[in-house]
């Protein structure tokens, strides 16, 4: 009876996911929520409209985003989608500048630093500046554009 209750609580059948090789992998609901949260805050370095505009200008069709910051489309006359070339993405980024999401993160880092400096002076304690430094380190790391394969 006890094991049956544990099964009902922790390993309900709808919590199973099947991999490509049909192996059972237990996936609890909170793991999906954490994954969705992380995907939601992951910084997008390219605006979808910028890349869609480039595709229309160069004859590429059916643009889609495979993962965060990985864009694929059908090249002219192609039957298999290919990733948008990294040189093209870098050129688009150099031409258009920061995305709105990057601007928000950068502005929030500056505001957090100014607030932390004021609170540090007021409290005469360095902890707010340490927290602002940690936040800025995460922000700068997210601002770095990964090279497309």
N, C-alpha and C positions, 0 to 999 in steps of 0.2 A: 504494500500500500504506500509506503513512504517513497519508494523509488518511482512509483507511478505519479505521485504529486510533483516530484522533482522534474520528471519528464514533461508534465503539463506546464510547469512554470518556465523551465529553461530551454527545452528543446522541442518546441512545438513544430509540427511538420511544416508550417508555412515559414519558419525561420531557416529552413534549409535552402541552400543555393547549390546548384549543380555546376561543376566546372566543365570544361570542354571534354575531359576524360570521364565524366559521370561519377566523380568522387564527391561524396557528401562533405560539404564544408558548412559548419555552423556559423551563422551570421546573425547576431543579435540586433534588434532594432536600433539601439543607440549607436552602433557602429555606422549605420547608414546616415544617421543624423549628423554625426561628427564629420563624415566624408562630405556630405552636402554643405555643411557649414564651411569647411576648408575650401571647397570649390567656389563657394560664394564670395569668400574674401580674397581668393587668389587674384593677383593683379593681372589685368589684361593689358598687354603692351601695344596691341594693334586694335584699332576700331574696325568693326566688321564692315562698315560702310566704305572705309578707305580701301579695303582689299576688294570688296565687291565692285567698286568703281574701277580699280585696276583691271579686274577680270573682264569687265565689259569692254574696256578700252583695248584689251589684248586678245579678245576672242575666247577666253576661258569661260566655261559654263558650269552650273550647278555647284557653286561654292558651298562648302560646309566646314564646320570646325570639328575636327576629330577629338582633340583634347584641348585644354587651355593653351592658347597661343599656337596651335598647330592647325593650319588651314589647308584644305585640299580642294581641288577642282579638276574638271576635265579640261585638258589642254585642247587647242584647236585641232580638230580631226582625231582626237584621242578617244579610245573606248574604255580606258582604265583611268580612274582619278589618280592624280599625282599631287604631292605636296607643293604648295606655292614655294618657289625657290627662295632660299634664305637671302640672297642678294637683293631680290625684289622686296622682301619684307624690310630689310635694312634701309633700302632706298625710300620706301614709303614712310618709314619711321623718321628718317632724316628730313624728309620734305614736310611732313605733317606735324611733327613735334610730339608733345606729351598727350596721352589720352585723358579724358575727363577723370577717370579713376586714378591715374598717376598724379594729376594735379591735386586731387582731394587728399591723397596720401601725403604728398609733399607739403601742402599747406597745413595739414594736421600735425605734421612733425615740427614745423616752425612754430605753430601756436603752442604745442605741448612744451617745447623748449622754453618759450618765453614765459609761460605759466610756471613751469618748474623753476626757472630762475627767480621769479618773484617770490614763490613759496619758499625756496631755499633761503633767500635773503630774509624773509619775514620770520621763518622758524629757526634760522641759523643752524640748519641741518642739511647735509649734502644728499640725503636720500632722494628727494624729488629730482635732483639733477641726474642721479644714477638711473632712476626710472626713465627719465626722458632720454638719456643716452641709450638705454636698452631699446626703447621704442624707435629711436632714430636708426639704430643699427638694423633692426628688422625692416624698417621702411627702405633704407638704402639697399639692403639685400634684395628686397622685392622689386626695386626699380631697375635692377640689372636685367638686361634682356638676354635670355638664353639663346645660344646659337641654334638655329633650326638645322635638322639633319638634312 
